[in-house]
Amino acid sequence: MELFDFFNLAVDKPILLVVVILVSFVILVNGWTDAPNAIATVVSTRAMSPKAAIIMAVIFNFLGVLLMTLLNATVAHTIYKMVDFGGDSTEALAALCAAMVGILVWAIAAWAFGIPTSESHALIAGLSGAAIALQGGFSGINGAEWMKVIYGLLLSTFLGFGSGLGVVKIIEFLCKRADRRKANRFFGKAQIGGAAAMAFMHGAQDGQKFIAVFMLGATLAKGEIAQTTFMIPIWLMILCSLIMGLGTSIGGYKIIKTVGMDMVKLSTYQGFSADLA
């Protein structure tokens, strides 16, 4: 869909314009509250200043959304097919708006208390709740796609913990005779690369999830309820990239402090290990 076609569709269906505004705010809040997790370690170990780390995160979140979506858009398709908003398209768009409002309320409340949270899981839960309300039951949930989320949630928890622990132990073994000052300088620089990669992959994952909501809204507005595949236009990738980058540039210092300073105390090699894992 070309940008001009999308604009005309939003004019014909004003509720689509409301969806676009709400999704844009959700992406902004994601960049504001979720992206800081990616640079929390590099700031807590003082490998980078908060300002420099945020600028780096803005750049690499942007590149992650744009480049990885061009290469592989399967995450967007998973989110798109996770729920069934079939039925009256106007009611479906209203339900989609309700899901976005719920995500915004939760994300801003979590940020206010400095609670690290995942807008990805809030998005999935919000869409599911709206689909259940719209369909009057669980017929609106695609269990096969939902299981991918469950697998991801469980695996990321246990594999993240296990691999983080394992990488630290390997580095300690390999560097046990190294000069501590030289090692700290090396891992300080290596940690910058690790944080950049974290920010890049955050954009690659989360950007696609919100792109899928844009596409879902456009599909509903056109009345093409049964459409299950789509092509993501370049302009939409760029738009989501820019909005997420803007959100990241706002800051998120409360999240950085909670994740990188209050929850754990890390040295540079431990911060590098966490990012690499």
C-alpha positions as CSV (number, residue, x, y, z in Angstrom):
1,M,0.0,0.0,0.0
2,E,1.4,3.4,-1.0
3,L,1.5,6.2,1.5
4,F,-1.0,8.2,-0.6
5,D,-3.4,5.3,-0.6
6,F,-3.1,4.8,3.2
7,F,-3.8,8.6,3.7
8,N,-7.0,8.4,1.5
9,L,-8.1,5.3,3.4
10,A,-7.7,7.2,6.7
11,V,-9.7,10.1,5.4
12,D,-12.5,7.7,4.3
13,K,-12.3,5.8,7.7
14,P,-11.5,8.4,10.4
15,I,-11.3,5.7,13.0
16,L,-8.3,4.4,11.1
17,L,-6.7,7.7,11.8
18,V,-7.4,7.3,15.5
19,V,-5.7,3.8,15.3
20,V,-2.7,5.3,13.6
21,I,-2.3,8.0,16.3
22,L,-2.7,5.5,19.1
23,V,-0.2,3.0,17.6
24,S,2.2,5.9,17.0
25,F,2.0,6.8,20.7
26,V,2.5,3.1,21.7
27,I,5.6,3.0,19.5
28,L,6.9,6.2,21.0
29,V,6.3,4.9,24.6
30,N,8.0,1.6,23.6
31,G,11.1,3.5,22.5
32,W,10.9,5.6,25.7
33,T,10.4,2.8,28.2
34,D,11.5,-0.5,26.6
35,A,14.6,0.6,24.5
36,P,16.5,1.8,27.6
37,N,16.7,-1.8,28.8
38,A,19.1,-2.4,25.9
39,I,21.6,0.3,27.1
40,A,21.1,-0.1,30.9
41,T,24.3,-2.2,31.4
42,V,26.6,0.1,29.3
43,V,25.4,3.1,31.4
44,S,25.6,1.3,34.7
45,T,29.3,0.3,34.2
46,R,30.1,3.8,32.9
47,A,31.4,2.5,29.6
48,M,29.2,5.2,28.1
49,S,27.5,8.3,29.4
50,P,23.7,8.2,29.4
51,K,23.5,10.8,26.7
52,A,25.9,9.0,24.3
53,A,24.2,5.7,25.0
54,I,20.8,7.1,24.2
55,I,22.1,8.6,20.9
56,M,23.6,5.2,20.0
57,A,20.3,3.4,20.9
58,V,18.3,5.8,18.7
59,I,20.5,5.1,15.7
60,F,20.6,1.3,16.2
61,N,16.9,1.0,17.0
62,F,16.2,2.8,13.8
63,L,18.5,0.5,11.8
64,G,17.1,-2.6,13.5
65,V,13.5,-1.8,12.5
66,L,14.4,-0.8,8.9
67,L,17.0,-3.4,7.9
68,M,15.7,-6.5,9.7
69,T,12.1,-5.9,8.4
70,L,13.5,-5.7,4.9
71,L,15.3,-9.0,5.4
72,N,12.6,-11.0,7.3
73,A,9.1,-9.8,8.4
74,T,8.0,-13.1,10.1
75,V,7.6,-11.4,13.5
76,A,5.1,-9.0,12.0
77,H,3.1,-11.8,10.4
78,T,3.0,-13.7,13.7
79,I,1.5,-10.8,15.5
80,Y,-0.9,-10.1,12.6
81,K,-2.3,-13.6,12.6
82,M,-2.4,-14.0,16.4
83,V,-6.0,-12.7,16.8
84,D,-9.2,-12.6,14.8
85,F,-10.8,-9.2,14.5
86,G,-13.3,-10.5,12.0
87,G,-16.9,-9.2,11.9
88,D,-17.9,-5.6,11.5
89,S,-14.8,-3.6,10.5
90,T,-15.8,-0.5,12.4
91,E,-16.3,-2.5,15.6
92,A,-13.0,-4.3,15.0
93,L,-11.2,-1.0,14.6
94,A,-12.8,0.3,17.8
95,A,-11.6,-2.8,19.6
96,L,-8.1,-2.2,18.2
97,C,-8.2,1.3,19.6
98,A,-9.2,0.0,23.0
99,A,-6.2,-2.4,22.9
100,M,-3.8,0.5,22.2
101,V,-5.3,2.7,25.0
102,G,-4.9,-0.2,27.5
103,I,-1.2,-0.6,26.5
104,L,-0.5,3.1,26.8
105,V,-2.1,3.3,30.3
106,W,-0.1,0.3,31.5
107,A,3.2,1.5,30.0
108,I,3.1,5.0,31.3
109,A,2.1,3.8,34.8
110,A,5.0,1.3,34.8
111,W,7.4,4.1,33.7
112,A,6.2,6.4,36.4
113,F,7.2,3.8,39.0
114,G,10.4,2.9,37.2
115,I,9.2,-0.6,36.5
116,P,10.9,-2.3,33.6
117,T,8.1,-3.7,31.4
118,S,7.7,-5.2,27.9
119,E,5.4,-3.4,25.5
120,S,5.6,-6.5,23.3
121,H,3.8,-8.6,25.8
122,A,1.4,-5.7,26.6
123,L,0.7,-5.5,22.9
124,I,0.0,-9.2,22.6
125,A,-2.2,-9.3,25.7
126,G,-4.0,-6.1,24.7
127,L,-4.8,-7.4,21.2
128,S,-6.0,-10.7,22.7
129,G,-8.2,-9.1,25.2
130,A,-9.8,-6.9,22.6
131,A,-10.4,-9.8,20.3
132,I,-12.0,-11.8,23.1
133,A,-14.3,-8.9,23.9
134,L,-15.1,-8.4,20.2
135,Q,-15.9,-12.1,19.5
136,G,-17.5,-12.8,22.9
137,G,-15.1,-15.7,23.6
138,F,-11.8,-17.3,22.8
139,S,-12.7,-18.0,19.2
140,G,-10.8,-14.8,18.4
141,I,-7.5,-16.3,19.6
142,N,-5.1,-18.2,17.3
143,G,-3.6,-20.7,19.7
144,A,-0.8,-21.8,17.3
145,E,0.6,-18.2,17.0
146,W,0.0,-17.6,20.7
147,M,2.2,-20.6,21.6
148,K,5.1,-18.9,19.8
149,V,4.8,-16.1,22.4
150,I,4.8,-18.6,25.3
151,Y,7.8,-20.4,23.9
152,G,9.6,-17.0,23.5
153,L,8.7,-15.9,27.0
154,L,9.9,-19.1,28.7
155,L,13.0,-19.6,26.6
156,S,14.2,-16.0,26.9
157,T,14.0,-16.3,30.7
158,F,15.9,-19.5,31.1
159,L,18.2,-19.2,28.2
160,G,19.0,-15.6,29.1
161,F,19.9,-16.5,32.6
162,G,21.8,-19.6,31.7
163,S,23.8,-18.1,28.9
164,G,24.6,-15.0,30.9
165,L,26.0,-17.1,33.7
166,G,27.8,-19.3,31.3
167,V,29.5,-16.4,29.3
168,V,30.7,-14.8,32.6
169,K,32.3,-18.1,33.7
170,I,34.0,-18.6,30.4
171,I,35.4,-15.0,30.3
172,E,36.6,-15.4,33.9
173,F,38.4,-18.6,33.0
174,L,40.0,-17.2,29.8
175,C,41.0,-13.9,31.4
176,K,42.1,-15.2,34.9
177,R,45.8,-14.2,34.2
178,A,45.0,-11.0,32.3
179,D,46.0,-7.6,33.6
180,R,42.9,-6.2,35.2
181,R,43.3,-2.6,33.9
182,K,43.8,-3.8,30.3
183,A,40.9,-6.2,30.6
184,N,38.6,-3.5,31.9
185,R,39.6,-1.2,29.0
186,F,39.0,-4.0,26.5
187,F,35.6,-5.0,27.9
188,G,34.6,-1.3,28.2
189,K,34.9,-0.9,24.5
190,A,33.5,-4.4,23.7
191,Q,30.4,-3.5,25.8
192,I,29.7,-0.5,23.6
193,G,29.4,-3.0,20.6
194,G,27.3,-5.3,22.7
195,A,24.9,-2.5,23.7
196,A,24.6,-1.4,20.0
197,A,23.7,-4.9,19.0
198,M,21.1,-5.1,21.8
199,A,19.5,-1.8,20.6
200,F,19.6,-3.1,17.0
201,M,17.8,-6.3,17.9
202,H,15.3,-4.5,20.0
203,G,14.3,-2.4,17.0
204,A,14.3,-5.5,14.8
205,Q,11.8,-7.3,17.1
206,D,9.6,-4.6,18.5
207,G,9.4,-2.5,15.4
208,Q,7.8,-5.4,13.4
209,K,5.2,-6.0,16.1
210,F,3.9,-2.5,15.8
211,I,4.2,-2.5,12.0
212,A,1.8,-5.5,12.2
213,V,-0.8,-3.4,14.1
214,F,-0.6,-0.7,11.4
215,M,-1.2,-3.4,8.7
216,L,-4.1,-4.9,10.7
217,G,-5.7,-1.5,11.0
218,A,-5.4,-0.9,7.3
219,T,-6.8,-4.3,6.4
220,L,-9.8,-3.8,8.7
221,A,-10.4,-0.3,7.3
222,K,-10.5,-1.8,3.8
223,G,-12.9,-4.5,5.0
224,E,-10.6,-7.3,3.9
225,I,-11.1,-9.4,7.1
226,A,-9.9,-12.6,5.6
227,Q,-6.5,-11.2,4.4
228,T,-3.7,-13.2,6.0
229,T,-0.6,-12.0,4.1
230,F,0.7,-8.6,3.3
231,M,3.7,-6.6,2.0
232,I,5.2,-4.1,4.3
233,P,5.8,-0.8,2.5
234,I,9.2,1.0,3.0
235,W,7.5,4.2,4.1
236,L,5.9,2.3,7.0
237,M,9.2,0.8,8.1
238,I,10.8,4.3,8.1
239,L,7.8,5.8,10.0
240,C,8.0,3.2,12.8
241,S,11.8,3.5,12.9
242,L,11.6,7.3,13.3
243,I,8.9,7.2,16.0
244,M,10.7,4.5,18.0
245,G,14.0,6.5,17.7
246,L,12.2,9.7,18.9
247,G,10.8,7.7,21.9
248,T,14.3,6.4,22.8
249,S,15.7,10.0,22.5
250,I,13.3,11.1,25.3
251,G,15.3,9.2,27.8
252,G,14.0,6.5,30.0
253,Y,16.5,7.2,32.8
254,K,14.3,5.7,35.4
255,I,14.3,2.3,33.6
256,I,18.1,2.5,33.1
257,K,18.6,3.1,36.8
258,T,16.3,0.3,37.8
259,V,17.7,-2.3,35.4
260,G,21.4,-1.4,35.4
261,M,22.0,0.0,38.9
262,D,19.3,-1.0,41.4
263,M,18.6,-4.6,40.4
264,V,22.2,-5.7,39.8
265,K,25.8,-4.4,40.2
266,L,27.9,-5.1,37.2
267,S,31.5,-4.7,36.1
268,T,32.4,-4.1,32.5
269,Y,33.0,-7.8,31.6
270,Q,29.7,-8.8,33.2
271,G,27.9,-6.1,31.3
272,F,29.4,-7.3,28.1
273,S,28.5,-10.9,29.0
274,A,24.8,-9.9,29.6
275,D,24.6,-8.1,26.2
276,L,26.3,-11.0,24.4
277,A,24.0,-13.6,26.0
